[in-house]
Amino acid sequence: MQKVDPNAPEALADRPAFHSQLRNYGVSLSADGGFYLAAGFDIVKEVLEDHAHFSKEWGSQLAPMERGVALNQDPPDFHAFRRLYNA
């Protein structure tokens, strides 16, 4: 898997080129290994639907998040919370 640094000077200098590069990689890992990056509709959809490989258990954003709460759960646990939101 390709490692990328979204905060590298060259990435910050030309964001469109960096995003194009991300789309070519499919799924990438941040240079520090702290998070995955995905760009492009098809790969993002695949990642969001593949709970076995890309779990939200440890958070779904760059900021630390509490485990096991609402939007940080994968199906089927997430569905009980979703029913509460949709009620």
Buried (B, 14 or more C-beta within 10 A) or exposed (E): EEEBBBEEEEBEEEEEEBBEBBEEBBBBBBEEEEBEBBBBEEBEEBBEEEBEEBEBEEBBEEEEBEEEEBEBBBEEEBEEBBEEEEE
